[in-house]
Amino acid sequence: MNKVLLASRNAKKLTELRRVVAAAGLGGLEVVGLDDVPEYPEEPETGATFEENALIKARSGALATGLPCVADDSGISVDALNGMPGVLSARWSGVHGDDEANNRLLLAQVNDVPDERRGAGFVSACALVTPAGAETVVRGEWRGVLLSEPKGDNGFGYDPLFAPNDEIAAGRSSAELSAQEKDALSHRGKALAQLIPALRTLGEKQPTAE
């Protein structure tokens, strides 16, 4: 069994990648997270784009652990805010990973924006870097609108505020979708699906002796 590292401690992202790997029939791969490997100094995410930040994380993980490393950098781009929060999505309120505070601030910033101008899109850039230095970077996008209040308990981040165009007729937010629905529609699901050929190659390689 070959291991691939997901450079994240986000249990829900780890679960998502494991679902994608399982659904693609990649039986030769075991997905592990940062909590499963020895701790190493993580490079600061100083990139100006999602792709740059994903590569920073994936390169750092591959170099430190000797494992192929997948990293995701994702966020929400709001039309009325000129594309912000963008790469600052996870720390929009000033505290990294405080979903409730981030959602509250974003709602306040678009409070007076009319429904017809509340367009938004989730973006995910995923990078796969091998210890040999091979790099693959892919991007997935998911368009929709911002709601006026949170809905749903599934997902994480800005999911409760985002109604995808795919689901507007049903009136559901991203946080009201099942895991399987979200995998098929979401920005991260679209990006990870593009990594399947490269991940399949990794799964077919003979594991090296430790």
N, C-alpha and C positions, 0 to 999 in steps of 0.2 A: 504494500500500500504506500503510495507516494503522498507526501504532505504538501499542502499549499497554505501559506499564511495569509489571513486577512488582517491587515494592519489596522485593527479596531478593537476597542473593548466594548463596543455597542452590541449587546447580546442579540438585539433584533436584526441588526445588519448581518451578524454571523448566521443567524437562523435563515435569513433570506438567501445568502450565498449557498448554504447547505441545501436548501430546497431546490435552487436552480441546478446545482450539481447533480442532485438525485434525480430531478425531472429529466435531465439530459442523459441519464444512464451512465454517468462517469464513475463507474464503480471502483476504479483504481485510484481515486483521490480521496484524501481525508482533509477536510477544511479545519484548520485550527486558528485560534485568535491570539491576541497579544497576551492574554492571561495564561495561555498554554505554553509559552516559550519564556526563556530567561529574559528578565527585563533589560532593556537597552536604552540609551539616550535617543529620544525621538527628535528628529529635526523639526524646527519651527516651520509652520505653514506660511511661508512668506510670498507665495506665488500670487500673481494678479489674476489668474484664471483658475477654474476648477481643474483643468488638465495639468497645470503646473503643480498645484498642490497635491493632486493624486500621485504624480510622479515622484515628488519629494518623499512622500510617505512610503511608496512602494520600493524606491531605491534604498531608502534607509532600512526597511525591513529585510530586504534580500541580502544586503551587505552584512547586517548584524547577525542574522540567523543562518545564512546559507540555504535558506528555503526560497522557492519561488514565492513571490509576494504580490497579492492583490490589494490595492488601496482604492478607496472611493472618496471623492470630494463632491459634495452635493449641496444644494440649497434651492431657495426659491427666488425667482426674479419677478418683480412686480412692475407692471407697465407704468402705473401712475407714479412710481418712485424711481423712474429712469433705470430700471433693472436691478435696483437694490432690493433686499439685502445682498443678493449674490453670494460671493465667496465669504461674506461676513455673516451669513445666515445663522450659523451655530452660536455666534457670540454677539448677535445684534443688540441685545439688551445690556451688554457689557460683561456678562458672566457666561463662559463657555458651557453650552449644553443645558442651559436653563430653559427648557421648552415653554414652560408656562409664562415666564417673563418675556421671552421672545415673541410669543403669540400675542400677549397683551400689548406690547409696544407696537407691533405691526398693525393690530386692529386700530389702535389710537391714531396711527399715522394715516390710515385710509378711511377714517371715520366719516369724512365729508365727501368721499369719492362716490359718484353715482354708480349704479349697477352696471351701466353700459361701459364704464371705464375701469372696471375692476379685474381686467384680464391679468393673468399671471401664468408662470410656467415653472415647474420643477426641472432642475437640470442635474444630471449626474455624469461625472467623468470618472471612469474606472481605468486604472493602470495595472498592468501585469508586468513585473520585472523578474527575470530569472537571475540566479547567481552568476551565470555566464555573461549577463549584460544585455540579453535580448529584451526589448521593450515593446509593449503593445498598449496603445491608449485609445479608448473608445468613448463615445458620448451618447447619452440618451436624454430626450426631452419629453415633457408631459404637459400639455396645455390645459388650462381651465380658468376658473374665476375664483376670487377671494370671497368667502362668505362674510356676513356681518357678525357672526358669532360662532364659536366652536361647536362642532357636531361630531359625535362618535368617540369611541374609546380604543379603537385599534390603531396600529401604526405608531408614529412618533414624530417629533419635530413639528412641522407646520401642517401635518395631515388633517387635523380637525378643522382648519380654516380653508382648505382647498377642495373645490368641487370640480373634478376633472370634466372636460368636455365630453368624454366617453359616457359619463354617467349623469349629465345634467337632467336628462328626461326623467331619471329615477330620483333625482333630488338628493343623491347621497354624496357625502364628503369622502375624501380618500380614507379617513379614519373609520368609515362605515363599511368599507369593502372587506371581503374575506382575503386571507393571505394569498390564495390562488388567483383571485381576481386582480389583486394589486401586482403580483408578479407578472401577470400577462400584460398589464397596462402601463405600469409605472416607469418613470425615468430610469430608476436603478435596474428594474427588470429588463428594460430595453438595452441598457448598457451591458449588463452582465451576459445577456444572451449573445452579444457580439463577441464575448470572450470565450465562448464554448469551444470553438475550434482549437484555440491555443491551449485551453485547459485540457481538452481531450488528448492532445499530444503529450502533455505532462503526465497524464494518467497512464499513458501507454508505455512510458519509459520505465526501465527497470530501476527500482529503488536502489540507491547506493548503500553500502554497508556503513553502519554507524560505529 
